[in-house]
Structures are given as structure tokens and as C-alpha cells.
Amino acid sequence: MQHFRRLSRRFAISVAAVTCGLFLTAAASADEPSLAAPSASVAPENDFGADIQGDVPGASAIEGRLMAPCCWTQTIDIHDSDIARSMKHEIRRRLRNGESADVIQASFVDRYGPKILAVQPNSQLKNVFLGLSVVIGGAGVASVLMLGRWRKRSAESTGPKTKRSEARDQWDDKLDAELHALDKE
């Protein structure tokens, strides 16, 4: 019984962790507004070294949504090519100069076409994610309810309620004789 409780507790914690992870992923993938505050204009030739390495709020969100146009296989946040570095530099410089994330992304779409977007506007990826979240959440709720029912049933039944027969029959005598013969061997 204690083993069953421990397993049900671990299962419930696992389901909760998976569900929280899915919701955190959904929150992280949502469009983030630009957090960059307008500051003094920065000349592009003066900030390239610190621009790529420095922390610019909102830059990683844009970089994660744009594909590297050299090969179209990775987003520019993880791609390491000259054009990807140039795009990172431009994004960070423009954010520091006060442009919004939507304007910057739209300019890249105008320049390279909609193929530059990592998730296409007509993609069903968000719907698939939402569907999987609902299915996994439903499975978690159903499993918790099922474990509760099992637990309730096991608490109610303490053991078999059958009564032992007092009368002996021929099979009891035969079994006793066989056991007695085995003891002599």
C-alpha cells in the first residue's frame, strides 16, 4: 500500500512537471514586445564588437524567429555565418536605437521574403502544440482521478471475505496423504 502511494505521488509530480514545462515553453515562444528603451543613436561602425556579445533586451527573441538566409536550416541565434552575425548586429543596433521588434522583423521579411521566418504565418505548429497540451493535461487529470479511485478501492477492501469450510472431503485426505509421503522421502 505504501509502495502504491509513493508511486502515485511520483506519477502526479511527473505529470505536474511535464504540464508546467509545456506551459512555460508556450509562454517563452509567445511574441515578446520589445523591451528596449530608446537611447542615443549608436553608429554601426562603432559598436560591432560589443553589439553581438552585449545584452540587448528582445534581441534573442527576434534572432530565434529568423532563419539564416545562407542555408535556410538554422535560426540566426544559433547559426554562425557572416550573414547571421551581420543580421544579429543589425537587430541589436536597431533595438538600441529604439525600433520595435515588429518593425525590425517586418524589414527582414521585406528584404528576404516570408521564408526568413522560422515559423511561417500559416503554420499549424501552434495548433499542434495547443492540441498536445490539452491531450497531455487531460491524460494527467484522468490518471490522477484513476489513481484516486484505485486508492479508494484498495482502502475499502482489506482482504478476501471468504469463509473456510469446516467439512473435509476426499481431496483434503488425498492432499494430506501426498504431503505425508513427501515428508518421508
C-alpha positions in Angstrom: 0.0 0.0 0.0 2.8 2.4 0.9 4.6 1.5 -2.4 1.4 2.3 -4.3 1.1 5.7 -2.6 4.8 6.5 -3.3 4.3 5.6 -7.0 1.1 7.6 -7.3 2.8 10.6 -5.7 5.7 10.3 -8.1 3.4 10.0 -11.1 1.4 13.0 -10.1 4.6 15.1 -9.6 5.9 13.9 -13.0 2.6 14.9 -14.7 2.7 18.3 -13.0 6.3 18.9 -14.1 5.5 18.0 -17.7 2.5 20.2 -17.7 4.4 23.1 -16.2 7.2 22.6 -18.7 4.7 22.8 -21.6 3.1 25.9 -20.3 6.5 27.6 -19.8 7.5 26.7 -23.3 4.3 28.2 -24.6 4.9 31.4 -22.6 8.5 31.6 -23.9 7.5 31.1 -27.5 4.9 33.8 -27.4 5.6 37.0 -29.2 7.5 39.3 -26.8 7.2 43.1 -27.1 10.4 45.0 -27.4 11.8 45.9 -24.1 14.5 48.2 -25.4 14.2 51.7 -24.3 15.1 54.4 -26.8 18.6 55.6 -26.2 21.1 57.8 -28.1 21.7 56.6 -31.6 24.7 54.3 -32.0 26.7 54.4 -35.2 27.0 50.9 -36.7 30.7 51.2 -37.3 31.4 51.9 -33.6 29.5 49.1 -31.8 30.1 45.9 -33.7 32.3 44.1 -31.2 30.2 44.8 -28.1 27.0 44.6 -30.1 27.0 40.9 -30.7 28.1 40.0 -27.1 26.2 42.6 -25.2 22.8 42.0 -23.7 20.1 43.8 -25.7 16.5 43.1 -24.4 14.4 41.5 -27.1 17.3 40.6 -29.4 17.3 36.9 -28.7 13.5 36.7 -29.4 13.9 38.2 -32.8 17.0 36.1 -33.6 15.1 33.0 -32.7 12.3 33.8 -35.1 14.5 34.5 -38.2 16.3 31.9 -40.4 19.8 32.3 -41.7 19.4 33.1 -45.4 22.7 31.5 -46.3 21.4 27.9 -45.9 17.8 28.2 -44.5 18.5 25.4 -42.0 19.0 27.2 -38.7 17.8 30.3 -37.0 20.3 33.1 -36.7 20.6 32.8 -32.9 22.5 29.5 -33.3 23.9 29.9 -36.8 27.5 31.1 -37.1 27.9 32.6 -40.6 28.9 36.0 -41.7 25.4 36.9 -42.8 23.9 35.6 -39.5 26.4 37.7 -37.5 25.6 40.7 -39.6 21.9 40.2 -39.0 22.5 39.9 -35.2 24.5 43.1 -35.3 21.7 44.9 -37.2 19.0 43.7 -34.9 20.8 44.7 -31.8 21.8 48.1 -33.2 18.3 48.8 -34.3 16.9 47.8 -30.9 19.3 50.0 -29.1 18.3 52.9 -31.4 14.6 52.4 -30.3 13.0 50.5 -33.1 10.3 47.9 -32.2 10.8 44.2 -32.7 7.9 44.0 -35.1 9.3 46.7 -37.4 12.7 45.0 -37.4 11.2 41.6 -38.2 9.0 43.1 -40.9 12.0 44.7 -42.5 13.8 41.3 -42.7 10.6 39.8 -44.2 10.5 42.6 -46.8 14.2 42.0 -47.6 14.3 38.2 -47.8 10.6 37.2 -48.2 8.4 35.2 -45.8 10.8 32.3 -46.0 13.1 34.1 -43.5 10.5 33.4 -40.7 11.3 30.3 -38.7 7.6 29.7 -38.1 5.5 30.6 -41.2 2.4 32.6 -40.6 0.1 29.9 -41.9 1.9 27.1 -39.9 -0.2 24.8 -37.9 2.6 24.4 -35.3 0.8 26.5 -32.7 -2.4 24.4 -33.1 -0.4 21.2 -32.8 1.2 22.5 -29.6 -2.1 23.5 -28.2 -3.7 20.2 -29.0 -0.8 18.3 -27.4 -1.0 20.4 -24.3 -4.7 19.7 -24.0 -4.2 15.9 -24.5 -1.3 15.7 -22.0 -3.2 17.8 -19.5 -6.3 15.6 -19.9 -4.3 12.5 -19.5 -2.7 13.9 -16.4 -6.1 14.7 -14.9 -7.6 11.3 -15.9 -4.6 9.5 -14.3 -4.9 11.4 -11.1 -8.6 10.6 -10.9 -8.0 6.9 -11.7 -5.3 6.7 -9.1 -7.7 8.2 -6.6 -10.3 5.6 -7.4 -7.8 2.7 -7.1 -6.6 4.1 -3.8 -10.2 4.3 -2.5 -10.9 0.7 -3.6 -7.8 -0.7 -2.0 -8.6 1.1 1.2 -12.1 -0.4 1.3 -11.0 -4.0 0.6 -8.9 -5.3 3.4 -8.8 -8.9 2.2 -10.9 -11.7 0.9 -14.2 -12.2 2.8 -14.5 -15.9 2.1 -15.2 -18.4 4.9 -13.2 -21.5 5.3 -15.2 -24.7 5.1 -15.1 -26.9 8.1 -16.0 -30.1 6.3 -13.3 -32.2 4.8 -13.7 -34.0 1.5 -11.8 -36.7 -0.4 -9.4 -34.1 -1.9 -8.3 -33.0 1.5 -7.5 -36.5 2.5 -5.6 -37.2 -0.8 -3.6 -34.0 -0.4 -2.7 -34.8 3.2 -1.5 -38.3 2.1 0.7 -36.9 -0.6 2.3 -34.4 1.7 2.9 -37.1 4.3 4.6 -39.3 1.6 6.8 -36.4 0.6 7.8 -35.8 4.2 9.0 -39.4 4.4 11.3 -39.1 1.4 
